């Protein structure tokens, strides 16, 4: 279940947050419970280690609890939580020096014209093919090999299913940057996966055609 689709009604969350800030800390687990697995899964996409992902998720929830008074409701609580988890994952990656982080500044070319995707849509990959363990492994490896600025957008949009607006808010970038980075992430994944999926599942090769 994605962060975007696991969300309670904002009115209920606002009431819970107010009660927690008033001293009812036991409500905090109920507040974050719908997002626990999604935050962990997202963290795993970045740190690539289950134990480390658990630590990232736990630290994100602790930070969110400590900073709950700073949540102003300008974005959805789930989006705010995602941004905290992302910052924690980035911090750990920088500290461990396991991934060379790219600048999150908008590359100059992002304002230019976007070329058409090689395939009509990333979602044309049949779900039944991705259910196969070896294909899931190929997909996970391809996602891990994306540069961070593209991996973040892809994970939030196509895996966690946040809206474009929520993704932009979580990453503190513009909506146009989300669209461009997502487009490029899909192209890179398609280029990487297309030949591998043909070999892994030749009978399903027809979905690869973009004619």
N, C-alpha and C positions, 0 to 999 in steps of 0.2 A: 504494500500500500504506500503510495507516494505521500510526500509532505503536503503537496497541494490538495490531494484528495482525502487526507486523513483529518482535515481541519474541522474542529467544532465550530459552531456558530460564533462569530466575533463577539456578540453580546454576552454569551456565556463566558467566554475567555476574559472579557473585560471585568466581569463580576468576580471571577476567580482571582484575577490579578489584584483587584482591589482588596479582596479578602486576605490574600497572602500578605500584601503590604501592610494590612491592618494587624497582622500577627498570626493568622491561621496558616502556618507554614506547611501543615500536613496536606493542604490542597495542592501543593506544588507538583507532587507526583501525578495527580490527576491531570494537571495542566499540560505536562510534558509527555504523558504516556502515549498519546497518539503519534508522537514524532520520534520516539526512542529508536525504533528499528531503522527508520528512514535516515536519521542523522548518522547512525552507525554505518549504514550501507554507503552513504555518501562519503564519510570519512575513509572507509576502506578503499574507495576509488582513488584516493589521493595518497594515503600512506602505505597501501599495499600489504599491510600486515595486520592480522586480526587483533592481536593484543594491543598494538599501537592504535588501531581504530577504536577499540573500546576505551582506551585512555583519552583519545581525542573527544569522543562523544561524552564521556563522563565529565571531562574538564569543561566542555562547552555548556553542559547543563548546570554545573556549579557556577560558572561565570554568569550565566543567564540569571541564576537565582540571586547572586550577589548584586547584579546590576539591574534587577527587575524594576527598581524605582526610577531608572533612567529610560525605561520603555515608555514612549509618548504616544504610541498608537498611530504614528504617522505611516507605518507599514503594518502588515499583518504580523501577528506574533510569530507565526511559523517562519516568515521571511527574516525577521530579526534573529531568530534562533539559528537559521541557516547561516547568516552572515557571521555569527559568533563562532560556529563550528568551522566554517571556512577559514577564518582568521587563525584559529587554533591549529588547524591542519597546516596552513602556510608557515606558521611560526615553528612548528616542529620540523617541517621539511627544511627550512632555512638553518635551524640549529644543527640538525643531523648532517646537513650538507649532502643529502642523498639525491636531491633533484636541483638542478640549476634553474632557479626561478627567473622567469622573464619579467620585464617591467610590465606593470599593469597599465601603464600609460597607453592611450589609444595610438596604435601605429598610424602614421600619416596616410597610408593607403586605405585605411578603413573607410574613409569618406568617399572613396572612388566607386566606380561602377563595379558591380559584382557579376562575375561570369556565371553562366548557367551551371547548375549541378550536373555532374556526369550522369547521374541517375535522376529520375523524376522526383524521387522522394526517398530519404533514408528509410522511412517506414514501409517501403515496398519489400523489405526482407521479410519473408513469411515467418510468423511467430512459431509455426511448427518446426521450422528449421533451427531457429534459435533455441528451442527447447532441448535440442540435443547437446549433451554435455561438451563434446569436443568443439562445437560451434560457439557455445557460450564462452569456452575458454579462449577461443580465438578473438571473440569480441572484447572480452575483458582485457586481454593483452594489448589489443589495438587501442583501447581507450587509455590504458596506462601509458602508452607511448606517445600520446598527444602532448603537445606543449601545454603547460598549466593554464594559460589564458583560454585555450580552446577546450581543454578537458573540463574546466569548471562550468563553462556555458553548456556543453553537451550533457554533462551529468545532471545539472539542474533542470534543463529543458526536456531532454528526451528520456531520462531515467526517472528523475524525481517528478517530472511533469509540472514544474512551476510555470506560471505564465511568463510571457516576455517581460511584463512590467515587474513581476516579483523577482525574476532573475536579475534584471537591471538594478533593482533596489538592493538585493543581496550582495551583488558584486560592486556596487557603487559605480556603475558605468551607464552609458546612455542606452536607450532602447535600440538605436541604430547599430551600436556596437554589438549588442546581443545578437541581432539578426545577422550581422556580417560574420561574427565569430562562429555562430552556430552553423551557418552555411559552409564556412571553410572547414569546420570540424567534420561535418558530414562528408564533404568531398574527400578529406584526408582518410577518413575511415573507409569510405567506399573504394578508394584507390588501393588501400591496404588489404581490405577484406575480399574484394571481388574475385581475384584469382585463387585465393585460399578457399573460398566457399565453393567455387567451381570444382576444385579438386576434392573437397570434403563431401560434397553432395551434388554430383554431376546431373542427376535427374531433375534437380531444381534449378539448373542453370538458366532456364528461360527467363527468370525474374531479373537477370542481369542485363537484359537488353534494354536500351533506351531509345530504340528506333520506333 
